[in-house]
Amino acid sequence: MSTRHSVKLNRELCVGCTNCIKRCPTEAIRVRDGKAQISDARCIDCGECIRACPHHAKSASMDSFEQLSAWPYKVALAAPSLYAQFGPPATRAKVLAALSTIGFDAVSEVAWGAEVVTANTARYLRESMDKAQGPLISSACPVVVRLIQMRYPNLLENLVPFDSPMEVTARQARADASRRTGLPPEKIGIFFISPCPAKRTAVHNPLAGMTSNVNGVIAISDAYPLILANLEKIESGKKDEKFEEMAGSVGVRWAYAGGEAIALQTERYLAVDGINNVIAILEEVENERLHDVDFIEANSCVGGCIGGPLTVANRFSAHARQRAFVAAAAAASEASATVSKKAQLPRLEPWAQLPGPNPAMQLDDDIIQALQKYEHMKKIVAELPGLDCGACGAPDCEALAEDIVKGEAVETDCIFKLKERIRSVAAQMVDLEHEMNRHVQQGGRDQDAARQ
């Protein structure tokens, strides 16, 4: 199973249509010889091609429940978006209890890690208010981080320099399980129940200089039927007590767009969801046109994590359900008179180093060569029809021009240029035929003249 990327292509199912190449935000897909090809260097595992492919040729390569058997003790990490997959009468505690019965020895809420990151981000935001580097950008969505690495490397310094809630929770869960069981930390398997394939990539192919505390990532869509079957058994039971110490409303709200930003106690924030909308906002930040915002919450998926490609519930109904879970968490916090250990949020250490840029979109490593190729590319674009039809296998004419200057395509891959070439060759053939006929006729006249 590949670990570099979690989005995979089934060539047998691919019919060579252009749906995926039009939706990929980093132009990582081309259609060559009738089949799609995904560039490893450019793919950011956003899952847009999974949504776009009507033939199901794109899918997510995730970890499986079979891998649990390799670990003496297994801990499940429940993403905040997991709760929204289940409607009433399910409660958050019952969802967690049902999750614990499908092969795990313990369950931890990633919503707690979200609360930790929120508290540390709020502090960091206050301390960095005087810096003139532009708005702080959330680093919780791995797709957004990889997008910035590739298309907006100048904004890497704007990222929140803390581990994601998944990693924060995993680190704490491993320590708690080791202390509780007496097992060494390396004997404890940590598995995240994820709404998107990008989380698996973040675990198995982490950012530069980082090591993940998670051992596997299982899709919510794979866990859902198992949880649902056990949830029905738990409805009449009394297993809620197992999860008395639960995350508060701040972390649960992270499941949908705006949930992270709302808790930062600032009105100068912007919450954007959907990869194309994220790109539009990052363009504004890079061009220094966004001066009235201190923090940007950016979610690759429309609606936030509840809109992830590996979720089950419709994102609109999931949003309504999640609001109910948030309200219940807020009410429980108000009713509780005790302060649990999870209320004592730890202080996080910033990253030792920022993620580095990804040069996948550079035309050449040599700046002079890159500039020359860019000028050549612009000339090619000017000669192309500008219809962006995708028939060439590239998403638009500019992408085809880029492929041409890189030596990965030729001008006649454009069907319009191919037609022009065919017409030109046909005209040349007609002219040649006329010239040959003229010579034959002239030869005949010369022979007649000689006989006379």
N, C-alpha and C positions, 0 to 999 in steps of 0.2 A: 504494500500500500504506500502510495506516494506521501511524502511528508513536506515537500517544498510547497505544494499547493493543495488545497482541498477541493477546488472545482476541477472536475474531470470531464473528458469528452468521450462519448461512445461513438466511434467512427461508423459502426454498423447502422446506428440509428440516424446519423447525420445525412441529410439529403442535399446539403450545400445551399440552403436558403440564406437570406441576408438578415434575418431577424436579429441574430446575436451580434453581428458586426456593427449594427446600427445602435445597439444599446450599450455596448462596452464603453465605459467612461475613459479608459486609457488606450483605446484602439489596440487592444491586445490580440484581437481575433482577425484572421484573414480566411477567405475561402480559396483554397488552392486544389486543383484537380478534382473539383466537385465535393470537397470535404473541408470542414472548418479546421483551422489550426490555431492553437492558443500559445501565445508567446509567454514562456516562463518568466522572462525578465519584466514584462509589463503587467502581468496579471496581479490584481490586488485582492482576489477572492471575494469580490462584493456580491456575487451571486446574481447579478443582473442578467447574465446569459441563461441562468437556470430558469428565471422567470420568463424570459423572452422566447425560449425554444419551444415551438409547438410540437416537436417530435420527441421531446424528452431525451435529447442526445447529450445534454449537459446535466450533471448531477453533482452532489456533494459527497466526497469521499471522507467519511467520518469513522471514528472508532466504534467498536461494537461491544455488546454486552459479554461476548465470549472472552474478552480480554480481562474481565474482572477476576476470572479464576486464577490469574497469575499472581494475585496479591493476597496476603494473609488477612489484611484488613482493608476494607473499601469504604471510602467516604464520597458521597455525592454532593456536588455543589449545585444548588438550585438557583437558576437565573431568576431575577424578578419577573421576567416575562413568562415564566412557566406557569405562574398562578392564573394568569388571564386566559389560559387555555381551558379552564374549567369553570363552569357556571354554578349558580346555587343548586343544591344546598352545600356545595363544597366550601370549606373554609381553608385558609392558608395552612393551618396546622394539620388538617386532614390531608391536604395535598402532600405535605412534607412526610407525613406518616405513611402514606401510600407509596411515596418514592422510596422510603427506607425498606419496603418489603420486596422490592424487585431486584435484590442482589447486593444491597449495600448494608454495611454495619452501622453507619451513621450518616447524618445529613447536616449540611451547613448552608445557611442562606448567604448568597452573594449580595443580597440587600444590605447585610451588615458591612461588608467590604465597601459598598457604595456610600454608606454613612461615614466610614473612615476617610474615604477619598474626598467626600464633600467637605468635611471639617478641615482637612489639610489644604484643600484647594482654596477654601474661604480665607484661611490664614495666609497662604501664599499670595492670594490676590491682593489682600490688604498690604502686605509687605512690598509688593512689586508695583503698587499704584503709581509711583513716581517715575518708573522706567518708561522710556519713550519707544519701546519696541512694538507697540501696537497691542491689540486685544489678546488676551490669553485664550488659547484654543484647547478644548478638552482633548485628552489623549485616550479616552475610554474606548472609542470605536477603532479597532485595528485597521479597518478599511480606510478611514480618514487619515490615520497616521501614514499608511503606505502611499496613499494618494499624495500627501504633502511631500513625502520623500522623493516622489517621482516628478511631480509637476510644479511644486512650490517649495523647493529646498530652502529658500530664504526665510520661510516661515517656521522652520524646525525649532528655532529658539522661542517661538511663541507657544509651544506645546506645554501643557501642564506636565511637569517633570516627575510624576508619580506613577507607580504601577497601577494597573487596572483593578477594579473591584474584584474581579475573578482571581487575580494573583494575590491580592491582599488577603482574601478569604482563604485561599488555598494554603497560604503560609501559616495562618492561624489554625486552620483545621488540622494540618499535619502535626503541629506542635501539641494541640489539645489531644489528638488521638494517640500520639506517642506517650504523652503523660498518663493518659487514662488506661492504656493497655500494657504499657511497659515495652512495647515493640520499638525497635529502632526506626527512625523516620523513613529510612529507605524501604522499609517493609510495608509502608502504608501507601495505598493507591488512591489518588485524588482524581475524580472524574467530574468534569463540568457538563451539565445538561444545557445545551446551547441552542439559541435561536438562529445561528448563522454559521456558515462554514469558515468565516474569517477567524473565529476563535480557535479553531483547530490549527490553522496555519500559525497563529500567534503562539501556540503551545509548542508545536513540532518544528517550527522555523521562526524562532523568536527574533526580535530586533537585535541589532548589533550590541554585543557586550552583555546581553541579558540571558538569564536562564529561567525557564518556567518552573513553577511549583506544581503544575498540573500534569498528570500522567496520561490523561486521555480526555477526549471531548466527544460526547454522545449527542446526537440530534434530538431536539425536543420531539420531533415527529416520530422518532423511533421509541422514545420512552412513553409517549402519550398513551397508546393503547394499553400498555402494561399498568401504568398508573391508574388509568380509568377503571380497569377491571378490579384492581385492589381498592380503589376509592369507594366503590359500591359496597365492599365488604366492611369498610371502616365506618361508614355512615352511622351505623347503630352502635359502634364501639365507643370506647373512651380512651383514645390514644392521644388526645390533645395535650395531656399533661407532659408528654415526652418532649414537647416543644414550648415550654412555658417561656423560656428566654428567647424572644424573637426580635428581629429587626424592627425598627420603627418606620413611620410613614415616609421619612426622608429617603430611605433606601428603596422602599417598595415603589416609590414614584419614579425611580430611574427607568422603569420598564417602557415608558412612553416619552416621546419628544417633549422637551421642556422640563422634565422631572429633575434632571441634574442641575439645571441653571436656577430653578426656582428657589432652591435651598441655600443659595449663596449669599442671600441678604443684600442683593444689589439690584437696582432697577436698570442698570446699564448692561444688560445682557441681551444676547440674541440666540434663539434656538432655531436651528435649521435642520430639516430632515429631507431625505431623498438625495441621491448622489449628485444629480445634476444641479440641484439647488445648492448643495454644499460647494460645488465647483464655482458657481456664480458668486457666492459669498467670499470664497478664498481669493477669487480674482479681485474683488473689491479691496480686500485686506492687502494683497500684494501691491496693488496700485495706490495704496494709502488713501483710499476714499472712504474709509470707515473710521471716523474719529469720535463717535459718540457711544461707543460700545467698549466695555472692559473685558467681557467674557463671551466666548462663542461656544455653545454646545452644538456639535455637529454630529448628526447621525446619518450613516449611509442609507439606511432603510427608511422608506416613507412610514411615518408614524413612530419611528424609533424601533427599539428591539422587538416590540410586539408585532412589527411588520416584517420581521426577519424571514428569509426564504425557507427556514426549517421549522417554522411554527405551523400550527394546525388551524387555530381559530381565525376568523375574519378579523382584520385589524381594528375595524370600527367597533364590533362587539367586544373585542378584547380590551379596547380602551375603556369602554363602559364598565366592564368587569373589574379592570385594574383600579379604576377610581373607587369602586366599592371596597376593594382590598386596602387601598390607601386610607380611606375613611375609617375602616375597622381597625387598622394599625394605629391611627391617631387616637381613636377612642380608647384602645387598650392601653396606650401610653399614659393617657390622662388618668385612667382608672387605677393604674399601678402605683403603689406607694413605695416600691422597692427600687433600688438602683442595681441592675445586674452588672456582671463583668463586661457585657457587651456594650453597656452604656459608657464605659470608660474607654473612649476611643484613643488608640495609640497615635503617636506622632510618626509620620512617615519620613524616611530619608529620600531626598531627591535622587534622581538617576545619577549614577556616576558619570555617565556620558550620554549625550543626546543621540538619537538615531541618526545615522548618516544619510546623505542623499543617495538616491537610486538614479544612475545616469542612463537608464534604459531608453529615454526619449531623446538623448543627444544624437546628433547626426554623425559625430566623429569625436574621438578623444582629443584630437588635435584641434585647437580653436581655429586655426587658419583653414584647415580642411573643412571644418564644420561650417564656417562662413561661406566658403566656396560652394559647398553642397547646398547650403540654404539658398544662395543666389540661383544656382542651377534649378533647384526645386521650384522657386518662384516662376522661373521662365517656363518650366513644364506646366505648372498650374495654369498659367496664362493661355497656354495652347490647348488645354483640355476643355471639354464642353461646359464644366461647372454645374452639371445636373445632379451630382452626388447620388447617382442611382444605385451604386453598390454592385452593379453587374460585373465589375472587374475583380470582385472579391475583397476589395478594400472599402471601408465605410464611406469615404468621400474622395473627391478628386485630389485634395491636398495629401491625404494618406497614400494614395496611389503614387503621387509625385515623390513622396518621401521614400516609398519602396523602390522606385526607379533609381533614385540617386544612390541608394544603398546597394543596388545590384540585385534586389530581391524580386523585381518585376520589370516588365518592358512596356513601352508606350502602347503597343497594340493589345495589351490586356484590356484596354478601354475599347468597348465594342464600337464606339463611334470612330475612334482612330483606326480601328481595324477595318471598318467599312470604307473610310477614306483611303486606306492603303489598298484595299481590294479594288476600289474604283480607279485609283491611280494606276495600279498594275493592269487592270482591264483596258484602260485607255491606252496604256503603253503597248499592250498586245494588239489593239486595233490599229494603232499607228504603225506598228511593225508589220502587221498583215498588209496594210495599205502600201507600205514601202516595198514589201516583197512582191506584191501584185504589180506595182509600178515597174520594178526591175524586170519581172517576167514579160510584161507588155513591151518594155523597151527592148528586151532581148529579142522578142519576136519581130519587132520592127527592124532591128538591126539585121536579123537573118533574112527577112524579106528583101531588104535593100541590097544585101550581098548577092542574092540569087538574081536580082535584076541587073 
